[in-house]
Amino acid sequence: MTKRQQKETPENEVNTEAATSEDVEALKQQLAEETARAEDHLANWQRAQADFVNYKRRMEQERNELYQFANSNLILSILPVIDDLERALDSIPDEYTGLDWAEGIRLIERKLKSTLETQGVKPIKAIGEPFDPNFHEAIRQDKGTDGMVIDEFQKGYLLHDRLLRPTKVVVGNGETEEEKEE
């Protein structure tokens, strides 16, 4: 054995073991820190991924709503035409009811209404229903069952279950014919 090997053997083994245990502890601490950082990065990545999924879902929902309600202004401008057609058909005298031109106008009205229905437009049922300020606009009160719609001035419409135009109605005030006469 050389002098150098003799020197390193007993004393250096103790020093090497001490240095090794210190290195192991430092490495364990460094591993723990890196593991914590990795877990933190993973949690942030998972949050970002969840946010992105929510963003995509929200954008898809907004795009669908935009598509569904994009024509609402056009439909609102067509509704007065339907109102006029209904009034014209209601005012046709009985002797003209069966004529071809009157039936032609009736067919045009039905076709226009069915076209709007395919786009998601539905009329609001009002007469005989309880007054609902979410769907009805009260024009006046008159004698009739309290809180019930007794007459309709202008039809209201929904577009995909969203109010497009409220129904203009007359609401009963609770008086009856007999009470008014007394």
Summary of the structure (lengths in Angstrom):
residues: 182
radius of gyration: 40.0
end to end distance: 135.1
largest distance: 135.1
contacts: 431
relative contact order: 0.09
helix: 62%
strand: 17%
